[in-house]
């Protein structure tokens, strides 16, 4: 019931507010471009934040929801690497062969080096400092794939997914780095990333606008939390720990998966609060654009929740691709409202380009579109079709899910059409009732499905047998 009430409330308040007439226009503000911070959570579900009714404690995200704009219909891909790639390029990951799976440790694959990343473009308009903190997951086997070769000026974090939160290891080797060198910093990864973010903000502020991409690995597996956070959710060290067969050991495990997951989300929220507090202490939060969202829906069976949505990670159902998202920029637009506009990961780059005055490159057409008119309230809704991959697409009213071999993990026998504006849990197939609409959307999906790439990342398990990680995950320079 709480989800239904919340959804009705957001619909009621979704009307955009016009920009404050007393504020500068975008053109006038180009001389003082905003600091930009993108915060990405890993496997955080739509139903795992307080402002959507979760019992998990997320006071800082709840504050952002009050101060900024809640993006109720923000879409990503159902797995991690493709979302990260599209976020930084503004292009569907199909264009460089990265849609169906992620880049695993044993893979010699990275995002095509001809693709232009967001920090490369920001460098052209005066963003001297451009930091990538956290989980990279876009290629690690060659120097050309390294964050410092893709437009970032500082890298602190890890190449692979699913690293140990305490030892920082993956495949038995340390995967924690400071620029090009291995880092032996000790601590819980969520805390280390939050501390580094606060340090960088203090270092960068005042000299020029800065860009920071903070990609937390939380709350992705392995499920590991600090005891102080577990205790907030009833942890009893005298009771058994949940069973884990992934070989990560007992450190950080709670009594249940859901308990541990909740503790991890609260630690993530606290880290975001540290970033917010640093901006406030320095008096630069007004002209800092802060965008938060998750990379995909919750991993099934690991404690997360899709809330009122159907499905989970690995699926193009709403629960796999529709994620919690917020944006705040006090100097740019009013907050305290929400939007039901369809938007997503590929729109981030073109939106930032409009805000900062960057001109698009003709040789790399973007798939996303600027959402600034929606963010600032000058337009309440923009018509557009958003490709979700594997035969699925969505627009402001309709969603089509095709029964293709690529999305057989969704276990459907025929194409399905939903009035997603009213049927958010995808429970009523409307294909027979609206044949004309179905055929129109089917033609649009066919155009997206025709996208081809010269290279394609192989299936996840291919190459795993016999793989041995390089010492400290050092790239051969």
C-alpha positions in Angstrom: 0.0 0.0 0.0 2.8 2.4 0.8 4.2 2.0 -2.7 0.8 2.8 -4.2 0.3 5.9 -2.1 3.8 7.1 -2.9 3.3 6.5 -6.7 0.0 8.5 -6.6 1.7 11.2 -4.7 4.5 11.5 -7.2 2.1 11.6 -10.0 0.3 14.5 -8.3 3.4 16.5 -7.8 5.1 15.6 -11.1 4.1 18.9 -12.8 7.3 20.8 -13.4 7.9 24.2 -11.8 9.2 27.0 -14.0 12.6 28.3 -13.4 12.8 31.1 -10.8 12.7 34.3 -12.9 15.3 35.8 -10.6 17.9 33.2 -11.6 20.5 33.7 -14.3 19.8 32.2 -17.7 22.0 29.3 -18.9 23.9 31.5 -21.3 24.7 34.0 -18.5 25.9 31.1 -16.3 28.4 29.6 -18.8 31.1 31.7 -17.2 30.5 29.8 -13.9 29.8 26.3 -15.1 28.7 24.0 -12.2 30.8 21.4 -10.5 29.5 18.0 -11.6 29.3 14.9 -9.4 27.7 11.7 -10.7 27.2 9.1 -7.9 26.4 5.5 -9.1 25.2 2.8 -6.8 25.7 -0.9 -7.8 22.7 -3.2 -7.8 20.5 -0.9 -5.7 16.8 -1.7 -6.2 13.9 0.7 -6.8 12.4 -0.4 -3.5 15.6 0.1 -1.4 15.5 3.8 -0.6 13.5 5.5 2.1 11.9 8.1 -0.1 10.1 5.2 -2.0 9.0 3.6 1.3 11.8 1.2 2.1 12.6 0.3 5.7 16.3 0.6 4.9 17.7 3.8 6.5 18.7 6.2 3.7 18.4 9.7 5.4 20.8 11.4 3.0 19.2 10.2 -0.2 15.9 11.1 1.4 17.2 14.7 1.9 18.4 14.8 -1.7 14.9 13.7 -2.7 13.4 16.7 -0.8 15.9 19.2 -2.1 16.2 18.0 -5.7 14.1 16.4 -8.4 13.1 12.7 -8.0 13.5 11.0 -11.4 10.7 8.4 -11.1 11.3 6.9 -14.6 15.1 6.7 -15.0 16.2 3.7 -17.1 19.4 1.8 -17.4 20.5 -1.6 -18.7 19.9 -4.7 -16.6 23.6 -5.3 -16.0 26.5 -3.2 -15.0 29.2 -2.6 -17.6 26.7 -1.6 -20.4 25.1 1.1 -18.1 28.5 2.5 -17.2 29.6 2.6 -20.9 26.4 4.3 -22.0 26.6 6.8 -19.1 30.0 8.0 -20.2 29.4 8.0 -23.9 25.7 9.0 -24.4 25.4 6.0 -26.8 23.7 2.7 -26.5 26.3 0.1 -25.6 25.2 -2.1 -28.6 27.3 0.3 -30.7 30.5 -1.1 -29.2 29.4 -4.7 -28.5 28.6 -4.4 -24.8 24.9 -5.2 -24.2 24.3 -8.8 -23.0 27.0 -9.1 -20.3 29.7 -7.4 -18.3 33.5 -7.3 -18.7 34.7 -10.1 -16.4 38.3 -10.4 -14.9 39.4 -12.8 -17.5 38.3 -10.8 -20.5 40.6 -8.9 -22.9 37.9 -6.4 -23.9 37.3 -2.8 -23.3 35.1 0.0 -24.7 36.2 0.9 -28.1 38.9 3.6 -27.8 37.4 5.6 -30.6 34.4 6.3 -28.3 34.5 9.8 -26.7 34.0 9.7 -23.0 32.3 12.5 -21.0 35.5 13.7 -19.1 37.3 14.1 -22.4 34.7 16.6 -23.5 34.6 18.4 -20.2 38.3 18.9 -20.5 37.7 21.1 -23.5 35.5 23.5 -21.6 37.7 24.1 -18.6 37.2 21.2 -16.2 40.7 20.8 -15.1 40.1 18.1 -12.4 38.1 15.0 -13.5 38.2 12.2 -11.0 37.0 8.6 -11.4 36.5 7.0 -7.9 35.3 3.4 -7.4 34.3 0.6 -9.8 35.5 1.0 -13.4 34.4 -2.2 -15.2 35.0 -0.9 -18.7 38.3 -2.6 -19.5 41.4 -3.5 -17.6 43.6 -5.6 -19.9 45.3 -2.8 -21.8 46.6 0.6 -20.8 44.3 2.2 -23.4 41.3 1.1 -21.4 42.6 2.7 -18.1 40.5 5.6 -16.7 43.5 7.9 -17.0 43.5 7.2 -20.8 39.8 8.0 -21.1 39.8 11.6 -20.0 40.0 11.3 -16.2 42.9 13.0 -14.3 42.6 10.9 -11.2 41.6 7.3 -10.5 41.1 5.7 -7.1 39.3 2.4 -7.0 39.1 -1.0 -8.7 39.0 -2.4 -12.2 36.7 -5.4 -11.6 33.3 -6.0 -10.0 32.6 -8.1 -7.0 35.8 -7.3 -5.1 36.1 -8.1 -1.3 35.0 -5.0 0.7 37.7 -5.5 3.2 40.7 -7.1 1.4 40.0 -5.4 -1.9 40.9 -8.6 -3.8 39.4 -10.2 -6.8 40.5 -13.6 -8.1 43.0 -13.6 -5.2 44.8 -10.4 -6.2 44.6 -6.9 -4.8 42.4 -4.8 -7.1 42.7 -1.3 -5.5 44.6 1.5 -7.2 45.6 5.1 -6.9 46.1 6.4 -10.5 48.5 3.8 -12.1 49.8 2.3 -8.9 48.4 -0.3 -6.5 47.0 1.1 -3.3 47.4 -0.6 0.0 44.9 1.6 1.8 43.1 -0.3 4.5 39.4 0.0 5.2 35.9 -0.8 4.0 35.6 0.2 0.3 32.5 2.3 0.7 34.2 4.4 3.4 37.5 4.7 1.4 35.7 6.0 -1.6 33.6 8.5 0.4 36.8 9.8 2.1 38.6 10.1 -1.2 35.6 12.0 -2.7 35.6 14.4 0.2 39.3 14.9 -0.1 39.1 15.6 -3.8 36.3 18.1 -3.4 38.4 20.0 -0.9 41.4 19.9 -3.2 39.6 20.8 -6.4 37.1 23.5 -5.3 37.8 27.1 -6.2 40.4 26.6 -8.9 37.9 25.7 -11.7 34.7 23.6 -12.0 35.4 20.0 -11.4 33.9 16.7 -12.5 33.7 13.6 -10.3 32.3 10.2 -11.1 31.9 8.2 -7.8 31.0 4.6 -8.7 30.4 2.8 -5.5 30.6 -1.0 -5.5 27.8 -1.2 -2.9 25.5 -2.9 -2.4 26.8 -5.5 -5.0 27.8 -8.9 -3.8 29.8 -10.1 -1.9 27.4 -9.1 0.9 29.7 -7.6 3.5 29.0 -4.9 6.0 30.7 -3.3 9.0 29.4 -4.5 12.4 28.3 -1.0 13.4 25.9 -1.0 10.5 24.8 -4.6 10.9 23.8 -3.7 14.5 21.3 -1.1 13.3 19.4 -4.1 11.7 19.4 -6.4 14.7 22.7 -8.3 14.1 23.5 -10.8 16.9 27.0 -12.2 16.8 25.8 -15.2 18.9 23.5 -16.3 16.1 24.6 -18.1 12.9 25.8 -16.1 9.9 24.0 -16.6 6.6 25.5 -19.3 4.4 27.9 -18.1 1.7 29.5 -20.4 -0.8 31.4 -17.8 -2.9 34.6 -18.1 -0.9 34.8 -14.6 0.5 35.0 -15.8 4.1 32.9 -14.7 7.2 34.1 -11.1 7.5 31.2 -8.7 7.2 28.5 -11.3 7.0 25.4 -10.8 9.0 22.7 -13.2 10.3 20.8 -12.9 7.0 21.3 -11.6 3.5 18.7 -9.0 3.8 20.2 -7.7 7.1 23.6 -7.5 5.5 22.3 -5.8 2.4 20.4 -3.2 4.4 23.5 -2.4 6.4 25.5 -2.0 3.1 22.9 0.4 1.7 23.0 2.5 4.9 26.8 2.7 4.7 26.4 3.8 1.1 24.0 6.5 2.1 26.3 7.7 4.9 29.1 8.0 2.3 26.8 10.1 0.1 26.0 12.2 3.1 29.8 12.8 3.6 30.0 14.1 0.0 26.9 16.4 0.6 28.3 17.7 3.9 31.7 18.5 2.3 29.9 20.5 -0.4 27.9 22.3 2.3 30.9 23.1 4.4 32.8 24.6 1.5 29.7 26.6 0.4 29.7 25.2 -3.1 26.6 23.0 -3.0 24.5 25.7 -4.8 26.5 25.5 -8.0 27.2 21.7 -7.9 25.1 19.5 -10.1 24.7 16.2 -8.1 23.2 13.2 -9.9 22.5 9.9 -8.3 21.2 6.6 -9.7 21.8 2.9 -9.7 23.4 0.9 -12.5 20.6 -1.7 -12.6 18.0 -3.4 -10.5 18.6 -5.7 -7.5 20.4 -9.0 -7.8 17.8 -11.7 -7.1 18.1 -13.5 -3.8 20.7 -11.0 -2.4 18.4 -8.9 -0.1 17.4 -6.1 -2.5 13.9 -5.1 -3.6 12.3 -3.8 -6.8 9.5 -2.4 -4.7 6.3 -2.3 -6.8 8.1 -3.2 -10.0 8.2 -6.6 -11.8 11.5 -8.4 -12.2 15.1 -7.8 -11.2 18.7 -7.5 -12.4 19.4 -9.4 -15.7 15.9 -8.7 -17.0 14.3 -5.9 -19.0 11.2 -5.9 -16.8 10.9 -2.6 -14.9 12.6 -4.0 -11.8 15.7 -4.7 -13.8 16.0 -1.4 -15.7 14.1 1.2 -13.7 16.2 2.5 -10.9 16.1 5.1 -8.1 17.5 8.4 -9.4 17.8 12.0 -8.1 19.3 15.2 -9.4 20.0 18.5 -7.5 21.5 21.7 -8.7 20.2 24.7 -6.7 21.7 27.3 -9.0 20.3 25.6 -12.0 16.7 24.7 -11.1 14.2 24.4 -8.2 13.9 21.2 -6.3 11.3 19.6 -4.1 9.4 18.0 -6.9 9.4 14.8 -9.1 9.3 13.9 -12.7 7.7 11.0 -14.5 9.5 11.7 -17.8 11.2 8.7 -19.4 14.9 9.3 -19.3 18.0 7.4 -18.5 21.7 6.7 -18.6 22.4 7.7 -22.2 20.8 11.1 -21.5 23.3 12.1 -18.9 26.1 13.1 -21.3 23.9 15.2 -23.7 22.3 16.9 -20.7 25.7 17.9 -19.3 26.8 18.9 -22.7 23.9 21.4 -22.9 24.6 22.7 -19.4 28.3 23.3 -20.1 28.0 24.4 -23.7 29.8 21.5 -25.3 29.2 20.9 -29.0 28.4 17.4 -30.1 30.9 15.5 -32.3 29.4 14.7 -35.7 31.3 11.4 -36.1 29.7 9.9 -32.9 26.0 10.7 -32.9 24.4 10.4 -29.5 21.5 8.2 -28.7 20.5 10.2 -25.6 18.9 13.6 -25.5 19.2 16.5 -23.1 16.8 16.3 -20.2 17.6 19.9 -19.0 14.2 21.2 -20.0 12.6 18.6 -17.8 15.1 19.0 -15.0 14.6 22.8 -14.9 10.8 22.5 -15.3 10.5 24.4 -18.5 9.0 21.3 -20.1 6.9 18.8 -18.1 7.2 16.0 -20.7 9.1 15.2 -23.9 8.1 12.6 -26.4 10.7 10.0 -26.9 11.4 6.2 -27.3 14.0 4.7 -25.1 15.6 1.4 -26.0 16.1 -1.0 -23.2 17.9 -3.7 -25.1 17.1 -7.3 -26.1 13.9 -6.4 -27.9 12.5 -4.1 -25.2 11.7 -0.4 -25.4 9.7 2.1 -23.5 8.2 5.6 -23.9 6.1 7.8 -21.7 3.0 5.6 -22.0 3.9 2.3 -23.6 6.4 -0.5 -23.1 7.1 -3.3 -25.6 8.9 -6.5 -24.5 9.7 -9.0 -27.3 10.0 -12.7 -26.8 13.4 -13.0 -28.4 16.1 -15.5 -27.7 18.3 -12.8 -26.2 15.9 -12.1 -23.3 14.8 -15.7 -22.6 15.8 -15.1 -19.0 12.4 -13.3 -18.8 10.5 -16.5 -19.5 8.0 -15.1 -21.9 6.4 -17.0 -24.9 5.1 -14.0 -27.0 5.6 -10.3 -27.4 3.9 -8.2 -24.7 2.7 -4.6 -24.7 2.0 -2.7 -21.5 0.4 0.7 -20.8 3.3 1.3 -18.4 2.1 4.7 -17.5 -0.8 3.1 -15.6 0.4 -0.5 -15.2 3.8 -0.1 -13.5 4.0 -3.7 -12.4 3.5 -5.0 -16.0 0.6 -7.2 -15.1 -1.8 -6.6 -18.1 -0.7 -7.4 -21.6 -2.3 -5.0 -24.1 -1.0 -6.4 -27.4 -4.3 -7.8 -28.6 -6.2 -4.7 -27.5 -3.9 -2.3 -29.3 -2.6 -4.0 -32.4 -1.8 -0.8 -34.2 0.3 0.5 -31.3 2.1 -2.8 -31.0 3.1 -2.8 -34.7 4.3 0.8 -34.5 6.5 0.0 -31.5 7.7 -3.2 -33.1 9.0 -1.3 -36.1 10.9 1.1 -33.8 12.4 -1.7 -31.9 13.5 -3.3 -35.1 15.6 -0.2 -35.9 17.3 -0.4 -32.6 17.9 -4.2 -33.0 19.7 -3.5 -36.3 22.5 -1.7 -34.5 25.7 -3.7 -35.1 29.2 -3.6 -33.6 32.5 -4.7 -35.1 33.4 -6.3 -31.8 31.2 -8.1 -29.3 32.1 -9.1 -25.7 31.9 -12.9 -25.4 29.7 -14.7 -22.9 30.6 -14.2 -19.3 32.0 -17.6 -18.5 34.1 -17.9 -21.7 37.8 -17.9 -20.8 37.3 -18.3 -17.0 38.8 -21.8 -16.7 42.5 -21.7 -16.0 42.6 -17.9 -15.7 45.2 -16.4 -13.3 44.9 -12.8 -12.3 48.0 -10.6 -12.8 49.9 -9.6 -9.7 48.0 -6.7 -8.0 46.0 -6.4 -11.2 48.7 -4.3 -12.7 48.4 -3.5 -16.4 51.5 -4.1 -18.4 52.7 -0.6 -19.2 
